[in-house]
Amino acid sequence: MTLEAVLLDAGGVLVNPNWVRVGDALARHGVDVDPARLAAAEPLAKRELDTPERVRATNDRTRGWKYFNLVLTHAGIPLSTATDTALAELAEYHRLHNLWESVPEEVPRALAALKQMGLPLAVASNANGTVRAKLARLGLVDWFDLVIDSQELGVEKPAPAFFAFALERLGVRAGATLHVGDFFHIDVVGARAAGLHAWLLDSAGLYADHDCPRFPTLSAVVEAVRI
């Protein structure tokens, strides 16, 4: 596979929710939970959301509420008025600043390696209009030639038009472009429908029954691209 560009999802690939901030918000309302427990529950919640039916019936905003409630459920935390209040506070923080603000240690090194290969990089994210500012705040934005935020674009993945916009802006061919994301029915299905190669970041190994290349980390993706 000869590549002309790489598209990367933001949440779940470049950045993760700040589970310490989530745990602190819950604690303020009397719900004590270890942030590591929330992080461990997250892949299970994401996998439960990642079905054709749920993706068709929701959008990025409404999936966010379901996602956090599912994280709490998989972490063994009963849903209550207290959890609802804490999540409402977090939703406001996310609206202003973006809660996906935890950068895995591997990410800067992986981005540097991709750039050293001479590949244009783009962020391709279903988001709330704050992705560019968030990446700048986290010191990541300068790695990218293009940042696509679905709220700004007016189109969400898995719509092929989302990916077509990226191809046009980068001036690359669909068949020579790779998209890496963490939702099969949003990232892989959408990218393939637009003619791109699509790989799945499957950190917990929950997608063994899905027909696509799967990788546990972004560093593993980089090594596969290098080959």
C-alpha positions as CSV (number, residue, x, y, z in Angstrom):
1,M,0.0,0.0,0.0
2,T,1.5,3.3,-1.2
3,L,0.2,6.1,0.9
4,E,-0.2,9.8,0.1
5,A,-1.8,10.9,3.4
6,V,-3.0,9.7,6.8
7,L,-6.2,10.8,8.5
8,L,-6.4,10.3,12.3
9,D,-9.5,10.4,14.5
10,A,-9.0,12.6,17.6
11,G,-10.9,11.0,20.5
12,G,-9.6,7.5,21.2
13,V,-6.6,7.8,18.9
14,L,-4.8,11.1,19.7
15,V,-6.5,12.0,23.0
16,N,-8.7,10.4,25.6
17,P,-11.1,11.7,28.2
18,N,-9.5,13.1,31.3
19,W,-10.7,10.5,33.7
20,V,-9.2,12.3,36.7
21,R,-11.4,15.3,35.9
22,V,-14.4,12.9,35.5
23,G,-13.6,11.2,38.8
24,D,-13.3,14.6,40.6
25,A,-16.7,15.7,39.2
26,L,-18.3,12.5,40.4
27,A,-16.6,12.8,43.9
28,R,-18.0,16.3,44.3
29,H,-21.5,14.8,44.2
30,G,-20.7,11.9,46.5
31,V,-19.8,9.2,43.9
32,D,-16.3,7.8,44.6
33,V,-14.6,5.9,41.8
34,D,-11.0,5.4,40.8
35,P,-10.2,7.1,37.5
36,A,-8.3,4.0,36.4
37,R,-11.6,2.0,36.8
38,L,-13.3,4.4,34.5
39,A,-10.6,4.2,31.9
40,A,-10.7,0.4,32.0
41,A,-14.5,0.5,31.5
42,E,-14.3,2.9,28.5
43,P,-13.5,0.4,25.8
44,L,-16.5,-1.8,26.8
45,A,-18.8,1.2,26.7
46,K,-17.5,2.2,23.3
47,R,-17.9,-1.3,22.0
48,E,-21.5,-1.4,23.2
49,L,-22.2,1.8,21.3
50,D,-20.5,0.7,18.1
51,T,-23.3,-1.0,16.3
52,P,-25.0,0.0,13.0
53,E,-28.3,0.6,14.8
54,R,-26.9,2.8,17.5
55,V,-24.8,4.8,15.0
56,R,-27.7,5.4,12.7
57,A,-30.0,6.4,15.6
58,T,-27.6,8.9,17.2
59,N,-25.2,11.7,16.4
60,D,-21.9,12.7,18.1
61,R,-23.6,14.8,20.7
62,T,-26.3,12.3,21.7
63,R,-23.8,9.4,21.7
64,G,-21.7,11.4,24.2
65,W,-24.4,11.1,26.9
66,K,-24.9,7.4,26.2
67,Y,-21.2,6.8,26.2
68,F,-20.5,8.3,29.7
69,N,-23.5,6.5,31.2
70,L,-22.3,3.2,29.7
71,V,-18.8,3.9,31.1
72,L,-20.3,4.3,34.6
73,T,-22.4,1.2,34.2
74,H,-19.4,-0.9,33.0
75,A,-17.4,0.5,36.0
76,G,-20.1,-0.7,38.4
77,I,-21.4,2.7,39.2
78,P,-25.2,2.9,39.6
79,L,-26.8,5.8,37.6
80,S,-28.4,8.3,39.7
81,T,-29.3,12.0,40.1
82,A,-25.8,12.5,41.4
83,T,-24.2,11.0,38.3
84,D,-26.5,13.0,36.1
85,T,-25.5,16.2,37.8
86,A,-21.8,15.4,37.6
87,L,-22.1,14.5,33.9
88,A,-24.0,17.8,33.3
89,E,-21.1,19.7,34.8
90,L,-18.6,17.8,32.6
91,A,-20.8,18.4,29.5
92,E,-20.4,22.1,30.1
93,Y,-16.7,21.8,30.5
94,H,-16.6,19.8,27.3
95,R,-18.6,22.4,25.5
96,L,-16.1,25.1,26.4
97,H,-12.8,23.3,26.5
98,N,-13.2,19.7,25.3
99,L,-13.0,16.9,27.9
100,W,-10.8,14.7,25.6
101,E,-7.6,16.3,26.9
102,S,-5.5,13.4,28.0
103,V,-2.6,12.7,25.5
104,P,-1.1,9.2,25.6
105,E,2.7,9.3,25.9
106,E,3.1,7.5,22.6
107,V,1.2,10.1,20.5
108,P,3.9,12.8,19.9
109,R,6.5,10.2,19.0
110,A,4.0,8.5,16.6
111,L,3.1,11.7,14.9
112,A,6.8,12.6,14.5
113,A,7.5,9.3,12.9
114,L,4.6,9.7,10.4
115,K,5.8,13.2,9.5
116,Q,9.3,11.9,9.0
117,M,7.9,9.6,6.4
118,G,6.8,12.6,4.5
119,L,3.1,11.9,4.9
120,P,0.5,14.8,5.2
121,L,-1.5,14.3,8.3
122,A,-5.1,15.3,9.0
123,V,-7.3,15.1,12.1
124,A,-10.7,13.8,11.1
125,S,-13.0,14.1,14.1
126,N,-16.7,14.0,14.9
127,A,-16.6,16.8,17.5
128,N,-18.1,19.9,18.9
129,G,-16.2,22.8,17.3
130,T,-13.4,22.8,19.8
131,V,-11.0,20.3,18.3
132,R,-8.5,22.8,16.8
133,A,-8.3,24.8,20.0
134,K,-8.0,21.6,22.1
135,L,-5.1,20.4,19.9
136,A,-3.4,23.7,20.2
137,R,-3.8,23.8,23.9
138,L,-2.3,20.3,24.1
139,G,0.6,21.1,21.8
140,L,-0.5,18.8,19.0
141,V,-2.0,21.0,16.3
142,D,1.3,21.8,14.5
143,W,1.7,18.2,13.5
144,F,-1.3,18.4,11.2
145,D,-1.8,19.9,7.7
146,L,-5.5,19.9,8.2
147,V,-8.0,19.7,11.1
148,I,-11.6,18.7,10.3
149,D,-14.1,19.1,13.1
150,S,-17.6,17.8,12.1
151,Q,-19.4,20.7,13.7
152,E,-17.5,23.2,11.7
153,L,-17.9,21.1,8.5
154,G,-21.6,20.4,9.0
155,V,-21.1,16.7,8.2
156,E,-20.3,13.8,10.5
157,K,-18.6,10.5,9.9
158,P,-19.5,7.9,8.7
159,A,-20.9,10.1,5.8
160,P,-18.6,9.7,2.8
161,A,-18.8,13.4,2.2
162,F,-16.8,14.0,5.4
163,F,-13.9,12.0,3.9
164,A,-14.3,13.5,0.5
165,F,-13.8,16.9,1.9
166,A,-10.5,15.8,3.5
167,L,-9.3,14.3,0.2
168,E,-10.1,17.4,-1.7
169,R,-8.4,19.7,0.8
170,L,-5.3,17.5,0.9
171,G,-5.2,16.9,-2.8
172,V,-4.8,13.2,-2.4
173,R,-6.4,10.0,-3.9
174,A,-8.9,8.0,-1.8
175,G,-7.1,4.7,-2.7
176,A,-3.8,6.1,-1.4
177,T,-5.2,7.5,1.9
178,L,-5.5,5.8,5.2
179,H,-7.9,6.6,8.0
180,V,-7.4,5.4,11.5
181,G,-10.2,5.5,14.1
182,D,-11.6,3.8,17.1
183,F,-15.2,3.1,16.0
184,F,-15.8,0.4,13.4
185,H,-19.2,1.6,12.3
186,I,-18.2,5.3,12.1
187,D,-14.5,5.3,11.1
188,V,-14.0,2.1,9.2
189,V,-17.4,1.8,7.5
190,G,-17.4,5.5,6.6
191,A,-13.8,5.6,5.3
192,R,-14.3,2.5,3.2
193,A,-17.5,3.9,1.7
194,A,-15.4,6.8,0.5
195,G,-12.8,4.5,-1.0
196,L,-10.1,5.0,1.7
197,H,-8.1,2.3,3.5
198,A,-9.4,2.0,7.1
199,W,-7.7,0.7,10.2
200,L,-9.2,0.3,13.6
201,L,-7.4,1.2,16.9
202,D,-8.7,-1.6,19.2
203,S,-6.9,-1.0,22.5
204,A,-8.8,-3.7,24.4
205,G,-9.0,-6.4,21.6
206,L,-12.8,-6.3,21.4
207,Y,-13.1,-6.5,17.6
208,A,-11.6,-9.8,16.7
209,D,-14.7,-10.7,14.8
210,H,-14.6,-7.7,12.6
211,D,-13.0,-7.7,9.1
212,C,-10.4,-4.9,9.2
213,P,-6.8,-4.4,10.3
214,R,-6.7,-3.8,14.0
215,F,-4.0,-2.3,16.2
216,P,-3.6,-1.9,20.0
217,T,-1.8,1.4,19.8
218,L,-0.9,4.3,17.5
219,S,2.7,3.2,17.7
220,A,1.7,-0.2,16.2
221,V,-0.1,1.7,13.4
222,V,3.1,3.6,12.7
223,E,5.1,0.4,12.4
224,A,2.6,-1.1,10.0
225,V,2.7,2.1,7.9
226,R,6.5,2.0,7.9
227,I,6.4,-1.6,6.5
